[in-house]
Amino acid sequence: MTFDEHGHVIITPSELQRQAFANPDALINHWLLPGTPAAFPTYELYARFVDYLAAGTGIHPHHFLFRGSTKIGFSISPNRNEKKTWRCFGPLSDLDLAITDPHFFATVDEAVRRFDRSPENLAQCLRWRTGSEFRQYQARIDQKGRHDCYRFFDLPRDLGCLLNLEEVLKNAPIAECCILPFVEFKAFIFRDRWAVHRRYHTDLDELRRGLTARQAPLPEGGDDPLPAQAPK
């Protein structure tokens, strides 16, 4: 594992698989978290993008991390239905942003809890238990409980603390800074960097279980990632 001149981590699927079993903490701390995301061709464009995020949200640049296939160049998701494991990111990929500012998380957390405790809002969410509002309500509880995280697309849109972030996501200079236009730019609001670290442990645990499954195990990581999924 090495870094290129722009700070991209250079790691093969087979190397990542070995580290996932041998030393997952080192894999997370030194390869999955730091470095220039593969979604950005140069460090300068990455820095420009992060500066845009910081200016629009007031959040320090060090609290922005990128996750998923656009970070290291390929996916470690064990999703069998979508067959993502070891596959390169491509035109069907999303750009996933992790925000790790504890103050911002606390602000969002308080606003969400006030919203969800409101009798009117709670009645609306629970009325039919089948609509999108109920699914988002369930997802908020699940994601916060399991990962200390709020997914932006699960949150109520009329919360004042999210207005700047919504505008920033909508107008992000993806076409100017990224290798691909990407399908969607998604934000995940974590309690802190340790929460992202723990989430990576969950990801690697699921990957290890998939690789060692007795029935239909996931394919072994090779020297090169699998080709990106082609548009239908």
C-alpha positions in Angstrom: 0.0 0.0 0.0 1.4 3.4 -1.0 0.2 6.9 -1.9 0.7 8.6 -5.3 1.9 12.2 -5.8 -1.7 13.5 -5.2 -2.2 11.6 -2.0 -4.5 8.8 -3.4 -4.1 5.6 -1.6 -2.9 2.8 -3.8 -4.2 -0.5 -2.5 -5.4 -3.6 -4.3 -8.5 -5.7 -3.3 -6.3 -8.5 -2.3 -4.2 -6.3 0.0 -7.3 -4.8 1.5 -8.7 -8.3 2.2 -5.5 -9.4 3.9 -5.5 -6.3 6.1 -9.2 -6.6 6.9 -8.4 -9.9 8.6 -4.9 -9.2 9.9 -5.1 -5.6 11.2 -8.4 -3.8 10.6 -7.5 -0.9 12.9 -4.4 -0.1 10.8 -6.4 -0.5 7.6 -9.0 2.1 8.8 -6.6 4.5 10.4 -3.9 4.6 7.8 -5.6 3.8 4.5 -9.4 4.1 4.6 -9.6 7.4 6.4 -6.6 9.6 5.2 -5.6 10.6 1.7 -7.2 12.2 -1.4 -10.4 10.4 -2.5 -10.2 8.6 -5.8 -13.1 10.7 -7.0 -10.8 13.7 -7.4 -8.0 13.5 -10.0 -5.7 15.9 -8.1 -5.1 17.1 -4.6 -5.7 20.7 -5.7 -9.2 19.9 -6.9 -9.9 18.0 -3.8 -8.8 20.9 -1.6 -10.9 23.3 -3.7 -14.0 21.1 -3.2 -13.4 20.8 0.6 -12.9 24.6 0.8 -16.2 25.0 -0.9 -17.9 22.8 1.7 -16.2 24.6 4.6 -17.2 28.0 3.2 -20.8 27.1 2.7 -21.4 25.3 6.0 -19.0 26.9 8.5 -17.6 23.5 9.3 -13.8 23.0 9.5 -12.3 21.3 6.5 -10.8 18.5 8.6 -14.4 17.4 9.5 -15.1 16.3 5.9 -14.3 12.7 4.9 -15.3 10.7 1.9 -16.4 7.1 2.1 -17.3 4.3 -0.2 -15.9 3.3 -3.6 -15.0 6.9 -4.4 -12.5 7.0 -1.6 -10.2 4.1 -2.4 -11.4 3.5 -6.0 -13.5 0.3 -5.4 -16.3 -0.9 -3.2 -16.0 -3.2 -0.2 -19.8 -3.5 0.2 -20.9 -7.1 0.6 -24.2 -6.4 -1.1 -25.0 -9.6 -3.0 -28.0 -8.2 -4.9 -26.0 -5.3 -6.4 -22.7 -7.3 -6.6 -20.6 -4.3 -5.6 -17.7 -6.1 -3.8 -14.3 -5.1 -5.3 -16.0 -3.2 -8.1 -14.6 0.1 -9.3 -16.7 3.2 -8.9 -18.2 4.5 -12.2 -21.0 6.5 -13.7 -23.7 4.8 -11.5 -21.8 5.6 -8.3 -22.7 8.1 -5.6 -20.3 10.5 -3.9 -20.6 9.9 -0.1 -19.6 12.6 2.3 -19.1 12.0 6.0 -19.3 15.1 8.3 -17.7 14.5 11.6 -18.1 17.9 13.5 -19.4 17.0 17.0 -21.0 20.5 17.4 -22.9 20.2 14.1 -24.0 16.7 15.0 -25.3 17.9 18.4 -27.2 20.8 16.7 -28.8 18.4 14.2 -29.5 15.8 16.9 -31.3 18.3 19.1 -33.4 19.7 16.1 -34.3 16.1 15.0 -35.3 15.0 18.5 -37.5 18.1 18.9 -39.1 17.4 15.5 -39.7 13.8 16.2 -41.1 14.5 19.7 -43.7 17.0 18.4 -47.1 15.3 18.7 -48.2 16.7 15.3 -45.1 15.4 13.5 -45.1 12.1 15.3 -48.8 11.5 14.4 -48.0 12.3 10.8 -45.1 9.8 10.7 -47.1 7.0 12.4 -50.5 7.5 10.8 -50.1 4.9 8.1 -46.7 3.3 8.8 -46.2 2.8 5.1 -45.2 6.2 3.7 -41.8 7.8 3.1 -42.1 9.9 6.3 -42.4 6.7 8.4 -39.5 5.0 6.6 -37.3 8.0 7.2 -38.4 8.1 10.9 -37.4 4.5 11.3 -34.1 5.0 9.4 -33.2 7.9 11.7 -33.7 5.7 14.8 -31.8 2.8 13.2 -28.8 4.8 11.9 -28.3 6.9 15.1 -28.6 3.8 17.3 -26.2 1.6 15.3 -23.8 4.1 13.8 -24.1 7.5 15.7 -25.1 8.9 12.3 -27.9 10.8 10.5 -28.2 10.3 6.8 -29.2 13.7 5.3 -31.8 12.1 3.0 -33.6 10.7 6.1 -33.9 14.1 7.8 -36.9 16.6 7.7 -36.2 19.2 5.1 -37.6 22.2 7.1 -35.0 22.1 9.9 -33.2 25.5 10.0 -29.8 23.9 10.8 -29.8 22.0 7.5 -30.7 24.8 5.1 -27.0 25.7 4.4 -26.0 22.1 4.0 -28.9 21.4 1.6 -27.8 24.4 -0.6 -24.2 23.3 -0.4 -25.0 19.7 -1.6 -27.2 21.0 -4.4 -24.6 23.4 -5.8 -21.4 21.5 -5.2 -18.8 21.9 -8.0 -18.8 18.2 -8.8 -18.5 18.7 -12.6 -15.5 21.0 -12.1 -13.6 19.0 -9.5 -14.5 15.3 -9.8 -13.6 12.6 -12.3 -17.2 11.7 -12.9 -20.5 13.6 -12.5 -21.9 11.0 -10.1 -25.5 10.1 -9.7 -26.0 11.7 -6.3 -24.0 13.6 -3.7 -25.0 12.2 -0.3 -24.1 13.5 3.2 -23.8 11.4 6.4 -23.6 13.4 9.6 -21.6 11.4 12.2 -21.1 12.2 15.9 -17.3 12.4 15.5 -14.4 10.7 13.7 -14.6 7.8 16.1 -18.1 7.1 14.8 -16.8 6.8 11.3 -14.0 4.6 12.6 -16.6 2.3 14.2 -18.7 2.3 11.0 -15.7 1.1 9.0 -15.3 -1.7 11.6 -18.9 -2.7 10.8 -18.2 -2.6 7.1 -15.2 -4.8 7.4 -16.9 -7.2 9.7 -19.7 -7.6 7.1 -17.1 -8.1 4.4 -15.2 -10.8 6.5 -18.5 -12.6 7.1 -19.3 -12.5 3.4 -15.9 -13.8 2.4 -16.0 -16.7 4.9 -19.7 -17.7 4.4 -20.2 -21.4 4.0 -22.7 -21.0 1.2 -22.0 -18.7 -1.8 -19.1 -16.7 -0.2 -18.1 -13.4 -1.8 -15.3 -13.6 -4.4 -11.8 -13.2 -3.1 -10.1 -9.8 -3.7 -7.7 -9.9 -6.7 -4.8 -7.8 -7.9 -7.2 -5.4 -9.7 -10.7 -4.2 -9.0 -13.6 -5.5 -11.0 -14.9 -3.2 -13.8 -17.4 -0.5 -12.9 -21.0 -1.3 -13.3 -22.2 -0.2 -16.8 -25.4 1.9 -17.3 -28.3 -0.2 -18.5 
